[in-house]
Amino acid sequence: MGGTREPGGVQVHTSDVAQAAAALGCQVTIASMSFDFFSSLVAGSAVTVEMAERLCIEEKLHRPRRTILRRYRAWSELMARHRGSDVVLVEGSLAQTPAGELPMVRRAGGRFYAIAHSAGMPRKESPLRRRIHGGLLRHGLHRLIAVSPQIRDTARDSFGLPEDRIAVCTNWISPAFNPPNPVLRAEARRRLGLEESVLVLGYVGRLSGDKLGETMLNAFAQALRTSAREIRLIIAGDGWKADEWREIARNLGIARRVHFAGWQNEPARIYHALDVFLLPSLAEGFPLGVMEAMACGVPGLVHPMGSTLALVEHGRTGFVADMNSPASLAEAIGAIAARGPGELAAMGQRAAAHIREHHSRERRLPAVLGALDIPLEGRALPPALLHRLQFRPWDSAV
């Protein structure tokens, strides 16, 4: 399991795939390279969890020379414990694992798969380095699973992976996410101190550098100055940018209109209070937060990119707006504020129907299992377990 120390959709989907594979008769171990996000996620299943913190990619990025030998030794020990096993390398970004370590990953001797949750754009390495990395992948990779067509295109065009070894399997959401009834919505708003007449925008996810927190807050401040309607912004989540975002809100004089709700083990309780979900990002794999919000009957406000345009139809299931500047995002927020609550509710209903039809677990998870050569072959899809992703603050010195 590759990834970072920040919890998110990568851990949720990895756990769901692992649980389903184990229920279908596979012996499954998750080797977590950061914190142990997984024990609580796979509780009640046959999946085992072990820690491989020495392979955390963030330490490699911060201390490249000091970690080379230690990482090679860690890969060797990990693969020796699982000799003969198939390896599924789950990466937050395509080709995140250093190219020189790929031969070590394959030492277990089984088939080698990779799952990429983002294209990693904008990429910083040279085209030559991408081709070298792609050549090492081609040498031993059985199949790459890309969660969006854009990741497939990057793997094919920039890394030279043959298309017949790439499977596009888009993300899905838990069946636990559904539109609230009036009582649940009223309770969700009451917990946050919100009246029904207030327009509530919200973001749920990691508070990290790849999210445009400063742009979102500046745009919200601009929209407040021009909108005749009362607006609030809910930010639920945690991460290394949390204190900075709070300071920006204070400096803009909007702290009373912005509620930082902290990490949510049950994010549906936030979605149920929202009118619109705002994703402040210019690059996404296939955004879980947007999908969960839509499944809860909340239209999304997103930047135009391949994955978001596959989810959100502007004016019908949500809104598409340029998020390269606060001004353009503020204009979009102002246009949303001018719409009536009935319009937004109707859009939310269409959004929920779109997710149920195209991105349900029953529709999407079997494709991932098939790409991992674990076909259902007439067997029922194992039921989903309740996922409670917990947040743990990390050592900021790493």
C-alpha positions as CSV (number, residue, x, y, z in Angstrom):
1,M,0.0,0.0,0.0
2,G,1.6,3.2,-1.2
3,G,0.5,6.7,-0.2
4,T,1.0,9.5,2.2
5,R,0.3,10.2,5.8
6,E,-2.9,12.0,5.0
7,P,-6.1,9.9,5.1
8,G,-8.5,10.0,2.2
9,G,-10.3,8.0,-0.5
10,V,-7.2,5.9,-1.2
11,Q,-7.5,4.2,2.2
12,V,-11.3,3.8,1.9
13,H,-11.2,2.1,-1.5
14,T,-8.1,0.0,-0.6
15,S,-10.0,-1.4,2.4
16,D,-13.1,-2.1,0.4
17,V,-11.2,-4.0,-2.3
18,A,-9.2,-5.9,0.3
19,Q,-12.3,-6.9,2.3
20,A,-14.1,-8.1,-0.8
21,A,-11.0,-10.1,-2.0
22,A,-10.7,-11.7,1.4
23,A,-14.4,-12.6,1.5
24,L,-14.0,-14.2,-1.9
25,G,-11.3,-16.6,-0.6
26,C,-8.0,-14.6,-1.1
27,Q,-5.5,-14.3,1.8
28,V,-5.0,-10.6,2.0
29,T,-2.5,-8.5,4.0
30,I,-2.4,-4.7,3.8
31,A,1.1,-3.3,4.4
32,S,0.5,0.3,5.4
33,M,3.4,2.6,4.7
34,S,2.2,5.4,6.8
35,F,-0.1,5.4,9.9
36,D,-2.3,2.5,10.7
37,F,-5.5,3.9,9.1
38,F,-6.5,0.3,8.1
39,S,-7.2,-1.7,11.3
40,S,-10.4,0.2,12.0
41,L,-11.4,0.2,8.4
42,V,-11.1,-3.6,8.0
43,A,-12.3,-4.6,11.5
44,G,-14.6,-7.6,11.3
45,S,-13.0,-8.9,8.1
46,A,-10.3,-11.6,7.3
47,V,-7.8,-8.9,6.2
48,T,-4.6,-8.6,8.2
49,V,-2.7,-5.3,8.6
50,E,1.0,-4.9,9.1
51,M,3.1,-1.7,9.2
52,A,5.9,-0.7,6.8
53,E,6.6,2.8,7.9
54,R,10.1,2.8,6.6
55,L,8.6,2.9,3.1
56,C,6.6,6.0,3.6
57,I,7.2,8.1,0.5
58,E,7.1,11.4,2.4
59,E,10.3,10.5,4.3
60,K,11.9,9.6,1.0
61,L,11.0,13.0,-0.4
62,H,12.4,14.9,2.6
63,R,15.5,12.8,3.2
64,P,16.4,11.1,-0.1
65,R,20.0,10.2,0.5
66,R,19.5,9.0,4.1
67,T,16.7,6.7,3.2
68,I,18.0,4.8,0.1
69,L,19.6,1.8,1.8
70,R,17.0,1.7,4.5
71,R,14.2,1.6,1.9
72,Y,15.9,-1.2,-0.1
73,R,16.3,-3.2,3.1
74,A,12.6,-2.6,4.0
75,W,11.4,-3.7,0.6
76,S,13.5,-6.8,0.8
77,E,12.2,-7.8,4.2
78,L,8.6,-7.1,3.3
79,M,8.7,-9.1,0.1
80,A,10.5,-12.0,1.8
81,R,7.6,-12.2,4.3
82,H,5.1,-12.5,1.4
83,R,7.1,-14.6,-1.1
84,G,4.9,-16.0,-3.8
85,S,2.1,-13.5,-3.2
86,D,0.6,-11.2,-5.8
87,V,1.5,-7.6,-5.0
88,V,-0.9,-4.7,-5.5
89,L,0.9,-1.4,-5.1
90,V,-1.7,1.3,-4.4
91,E,-0.3,4.8,-5.1
92,G,-1.9,8.2,-4.4
93,S,-0.2,9.4,-7.7
94,L,0.8,7.5,-10.8
95,A,4.5,6.4,-10.6
96,Q,4.9,7.7,-7.0
97,T,7.1,4.8,-6.0
98,P,10.7,5.5,-7.1
99,A,11.6,3.7,-10.3
100,G,14.7,2.1,-8.8
101,E,12.6,0.4,-6.2
102,L,10.3,-1.4,-8.6
103,P,12.5,-4.4,-9.0
104,M,12.3,-4.8,-5.2
105,V,8.5,-4.7,-5.3
106,R,8.4,-7.6,-7.7
107,R,10.7,-9.8,-5.5
108,A,7.7,-11.6,-4.0
109,G,7.5,-13.5,-7.2
110,G,3.7,-13.3,-7.9
111,R,1.9,-11.0,-10.3
112,F,2.5,-7.3,-9.9
113,Y,-0.4,-4.9,-10.1
114,A,-0.6,-1.1,-9.5
115,I,-3.6,1.1,-8.7
116,A,-3.1,4.8,-9.4
117,H,-5.5,7.3,-7.9
118,S,-4.2,10.4,-9.5
119,A,-2.2,11.3,-12.7
120,G,0.1,13.4,-10.5
121,M,-0.3,16.5,-12.5
122,P,1.5,18.8,-13.0
123,R,4.4,16.3,-13.3
124,K,7.9,17.6,-12.4
125,E,10.1,14.9,-13.7
126,S,11.6,15.0,-17.2
127,P,10.0,13.1,-20.1
128,L,13.2,10.9,-20.2
129,R,12.7,9.9,-16.5
130,R,9.0,9.1,-17.2
131,R,10.0,6.8,-20.1
132,I,12.6,5.0,-17.9
133,H,10.0,4.6,-15.2
134,G,7.6,3.3,-17.7
135,G,10.1,0.8,-19.1
136,L,10.7,-0.6,-15.6
137,L,6.9,-0.9,-15.1
138,R,6.5,-2.7,-18.5
139,H,9.1,-5.2,-17.5
140,G,7.1,-6.7,-14.6
141,L,3.7,-5.0,-14.4
142,H,0.8,-7.4,-15.0
143,R,-1.8,-4.6,-15.0
144,L,-2.3,-1.0,-14.0
145,I,-5.7,0.0,-12.7
146,A,-6.4,3.7,-13.3
147,V,-9.3,5.3,-11.5
148,S,-9.9,7.7,-14.4
149,P,-9.4,7.9,-18.1
150,Q,-7.0,10.8,-17.6
151,I,-4.7,8.6,-15.5
152,R,-4.8,6.0,-18.3
153,D,-3.9,8.6,-20.9
154,T,-0.9,9.8,-18.8
155,A,0.3,6.3,-18.2
156,R,0.1,5.5,-21.9
157,D,1.3,8.8,-23.4
158,S,3.9,9.9,-20.9
159,F,5.2,6.6,-19.5
160,G,4.7,4.4,-22.5
161,L,2.6,1.7,-20.9
162,P,0.7,-0.4,-23.4
163,E,-3.0,0.3,-23.3
164,D,-3.9,-3.4,-23.1
165,R,-2.2,-3.5,-19.7
166,I,-4.3,-0.6,-18.3
167,A,-7.8,-1.0,-16.9
168,V,-9.9,2.0,-16.2
169,C,-12.0,1.4,-13.1
170,T,-13.6,4.6,-11.7
171,N,-14.3,5.0,-8.0
172,W,-17.5,4.2,-6.2
173,I,-19.1,5.2,-2.9
174,S,-20.4,3.3,0.0
175,P,-24.2,2.5,0.0
176,A,-24.3,4.3,3.4
177,F,-24.4,7.7,1.6
178,N,-28.0,8.7,0.8
179,P,-30.0,11.9,0.7
180,P,-31.4,12.8,4.2
181,N,-35.0,13.0,5.1
182,P,-36.2,16.4,6.4
183,V,-35.6,15.3,10.0
184,L,-32.0,14.3,9.4
185,R,-31.3,17.5,7.5
186,A,-32.8,19.6,10.3
187,E,-30.7,17.8,12.8
188,A,-27.5,18.2,10.7
189,R,-28.1,22.0,10.5
190,R,-29.0,22.2,14.2
191,R,-25.7,20.6,15.1
192,L,-23.8,23.3,13.2
193,G,-26.0,26.1,14.4
194,L,-27.4,26.8,10.9
195,E,-30.9,28.1,10.0
196,E,-32.7,26.5,7.1
197,S,-32.8,29.8,5.2
198,V,-29.0,30.1,5.1
199,L,-27.1,29.0,2.0
200,V,-24.4,26.6,3.1
201,L,-21.4,25.8,1.1
202,G,-19.1,23.0,2.3
203,Y,-15.8,21.2,1.8
204,V,-15.1,17.8,3.3
205,G,-11.6,16.3,3.0
206,R,-7.9,16.9,3.5
207,L,-6.7,20.3,4.4
208,S,-3.5,20.0,2.4
209,G,-1.4,21.9,-0.1
210,D,-3.0,20.4,-3.2
211,K,-6.4,21.9,-2.2
212,L,-6.8,25.6,-2.9
213,G,-7.8,26.7,0.6
214,E,-6.6,30.3,0.1
215,T,-8.5,30.7,-3.2
216,M,-11.6,29.2,-1.7
217,L,-11.6,31.5,1.4
218,N,-10.8,34.7,-0.7
219,A,-13.6,33.8,-3.1
220,F,-16.0,33.3,-0.2
221,A,-15.0,36.7,1.2
222,Q,-15.7,38.4,-2.1
223,A,-19.0,36.6,-2.5
224,L,-20.1,37.7,1.0
225,R,-19.6,41.4,0.0
226,T,-21.9,41.1,-3.0
227,S,-24.5,38.6,-2.1
228,A,-27.9,39.6,-0.7
229,R,-28.3,36.2,0.7
230,E,-26.9,34.9,4.0
231,I,-24.0,32.4,3.2
232,R,-21.9,30.2,5.4
233,L,-18.9,28.0,4.6
234,I,-18.3,24.7,6.4
235,I,-14.8,23.2,6.2
236,A,-14.7,19.7,7.6
237,G,-11.4,17.7,7.7
238,D,-7.9,18.1,8.9
239,G,-4.3,18.3,7.6
240,W,-1.1,20.3,7.7
241,K,-2.8,23.4,6.2
242,A,-5.5,23.6,8.9
243,D,-3.9,26.3,11.0
244,E,-3.0,28.4,7.9
245,W,-6.5,28.2,6.5
246,R,-7.9,29.4,9.9
247,E,-5.4,32.3,9.9
248,I,-6.5,33.3,6.4
249,A,-10.1,33.3,7.5
250,R,-9.3,35.5,10.5
251,N,-7.2,38.0,8.4
252,L,-10.1,38.2,5.8
253,G,-12.5,39.1,8.6
254,I,-14.8,36.1,7.7
255,A,-14.0,33.8,10.7
256,R,-17.6,34.1,12.0
257,R,-19.0,33.0,8.6
258,V,-16.6,30.0,8.3
259,H,-17.0,27.0,10.5
260,F,-14.0,24.6,10.8
261,A,-15.8,21.4,11.8
262,G,-12.6,19.2,12.2
263,W,-12.2,15.7,11.1
264,Q,-15.4,13.7,10.6
265,N,-15.6,10.0,11.1
266,E,-19.2,10.2,9.7
267,P,-18.9,12.8,6.9
268,A,-22.6,12.2,5.9
269,R,-23.6,14.3,8.9
270,I,-21.9,17.2,7.3
271,Y,-23.1,16.5,3.7
272,H,-26.7,16.5,5.1
273,A,-26.4,20.1,6.2
274,L,-25.0,21.4,2.9
275,D,-26.7,23.1,-0.1
276,V,-23.6,22.9,-2.3
277,F,-20.3,21.0,-2.0
278,L,-17.2,23.0,-3.1
279,L,-14.1,21.1,-4.2
280,P,-11.2,23.6,-4.2
281,S,-8.9,21.7,-6.5
282,L,-7.4,21.9,-10.0
283,A,-6.3,18.3,-10.2
284,E,-8.1,15.2,-9.1
285,G,-8.1,11.5,-9.8
286,F,-11.8,10.7,-9.3
287,P,-12.9,12.8,-6.3
288,L,-14.6,10.7,-3.5
289,G,-15.8,13.8,-1.7
290,V,-17.8,15.1,-4.7
291,M,-19.3,11.6,-5.2
292,E,-20.3,11.2,-1.5
293,A,-21.9,14.7,-1.4
294,M,-23.8,14.0,-4.7
295,A,-25.0,10.7,-3.3
296,C,-26.3,12.6,-0.3
297,G,-28.3,14.9,-2.6
298,V,-25.8,17.8,-2.7
299,P,-24.8,19.3,-6.0
300,G,-21.1,19.9,-6.5
301,L,-19.1,23.1,-7.4
302,V,-16.0,21.9,-9.2
303,H,-13.2,23.0,-11.5
304,P,-13.5,21.7,-15.1
305,M,-11.3,18.6,-15.5
306,G,-11.8,15.1,-16.8
307,S,-13.0,13.4,-13.6
308,T,-15.2,16.2,-12.4
309,L,-16.9,16.7,-15.8
310,A,-17.7,12.9,-15.8
311,L,-19.6,13.5,-12.5
312,V,-21.0,17.0,-12.7
313,E,-23.2,18.4,-15.5
314,H,-23.3,22.1,-15.2
315,G,-26.7,23.5,-14.3
316,R,-28.2,20.0,-13.9
317,T,-26.3,18.0,-11.3
318,G,-24.0,20.8,-10.1
319,F,-21.8,23.7,-11.2
320,V,-18.5,23.9,-13.1
321,A,-16.4,27.0,-12.6
322,D,-12.8,28.2,-13.2
323,M,-11.0,28.0,-9.8
324,N,-7.7,29.5,-11.1
325,S,-8.6,32.8,-9.3
326,P,-10.7,33.9,-6.4
327,A,-12.7,36.3,-8.6
328,S,-14.0,33.6,-11.0
329,L,-14.9,31.3,-8.1
330,A,-16.6,34.2,-6.3
331,E,-18.7,34.9,-9.4
332,A,-19.8,31.3,-9.4
333,I,-20.8,31.4,-5.7
334,G,-22.7,34.6,-6.4
335,A,-24.6,33.0,-9.2
336,I,-25.5,30.0,-7.0
337,A,-26.7,32.3,-4.2
338,A,-29.1,33.9,-6.7
339,R,-30.8,30.5,-7.3
340,G,-33.8,29.5,-5.2
341,P,-33.5,26.6,-2.7
342,G,-35.9,24.5,-4.7
343,E,-33.6,24.7,-7.7
344,L,-30.6,23.5,-5.6
345,A,-32.7,20.7,-4.1
346,A,-33.8,19.5,-7.5
347,M,-30.2,19.5,-8.7
348,G,-29.2,17.5,-5.6
349,Q,-31.9,14.9,-6.4
350,R,-30.5,14.5,-10.0
351,A,-27.0,14.3,-8.6
352,A,-28.0,11.4,-6.2
353,A,-29.7,9.6,-9.1
354,H,-26.6,9.9,-11.3
355,I,-24.4,8.4,-8.6
356,R,-26.8,5.6,-7.9
357,E,-26.9,4.7,-11.6
358,H,-23.3,5.1,-12.6
359,H,-21.0,4.9,-9.5
360,S,-22.6,2.5,-7.1
361,R,-20.4,-0.1,-5.3
362,E,-22.4,-2.8,-7.0
363,R,-21.6,-1.4,-10.4
364,R,-17.9,-0.4,-10.0
365,L,-16.2,-2.7,-7.4
366,P,-16.6,-5.9,-9.6
367,A,-14.6,-4.2,-12.3
368,V,-11.7,-3.7,-9.9
369,L,-11.8,-7.2,-8.7
370,G,-11.9,-8.5,-12.3
371,A,-8.8,-6.3,-13.1
372,L,-7.0,-8.0,-10.2
373,D,-8.0,-11.4,-11.6
374,I,-10.5,-12.1,-8.9
375,P,-13.7,-12.5,-10.9
376,L,-17.0,-13.0,-9.2
377,E,-17.9,-15.8,-11.6
378,G,-21.5,-15.8,-10.5
379,R,-20.8,-15.3,-6.8
380,A,-22.5,-12.4,-5.0
381,L,-20.5,-9.3,-4.3
382,P,-19.5,-9.4,-0.6
383,P,-21.5,-6.8,1.4
384,A,-19.9,-3.5,2.3
385,L,-18.6,-3.0,5.9
386,L,-19.0,0.3,7.7
387,H,-15.9,2.4,7.0
388,R,-14.8,4.8,9.7
389,L,-11.7,6.5,8.5
390,Q,-9.9,8.1,11.4
391,F,-7.4,11.0,11.3
392,R,-4.2,11.0,13.2
393,P,-1.9,14.0,13.2
394,W,1.6,13.3,12.0
395,D,5.1,14.4,13.1
396,S,5.5,17.6,11.2
397,A,9.3,17.2,11.4
398,V,9.2,14.3,9.0
